[in-house]
């Protein structure tokens, strides 16, 4: 559980502070980009697709590391703080569920 909270805290700090790269086509503004990444994560969760959720989370993380911290970036990140946090938590939870399912299949070995 501590690891999950550390991941969430680190991801939000990365969004607010910046630094990385991405192959994604860039929408016009930082806010547009942020919303697009959040929507990608939310869609994967809504589709109950853990692989897509983890991929969307990875893309978001890589993109967020490329952002230079400015007052505008910090303001927009704060505006979407709850939505970012929820998307990250839900993607991470799906990833954990996928891992649990994988290991449950091999419980008979233990």
C-alpha positions, 0 to 999 in steps of 0.5 A: 500500500505504501508503494501505491501512495509513493507512485501516486505522489511521485506521478503528481510531482512529476506532472507539476515539476516536469522532465522526459519524452513521448511519441504522442501527437501533441495537442495545442496546449498543455491543458489539452495534452493533459486532458488527452492523457487523462482520458486515455487512462480513464478509457482503459479503466472503463474498458477494464483493460489492464494492459491498456491502463498500464500502457496509458499510465506509462505514456502519461508518466513519460510525457509528464516528465517532459514538461517544464514547470511553469506557473501555468503548468502548476495551475493546470495540474492543480485544476486536474489534481483529483482527476489525475490522481483517480486515473493513476489510482485506477490504472494502478489498481487494474495492474495489481489485479492483473498481477494477482490474477496471474499469480493466482493461476500459479498458487498450486505450485506453492 
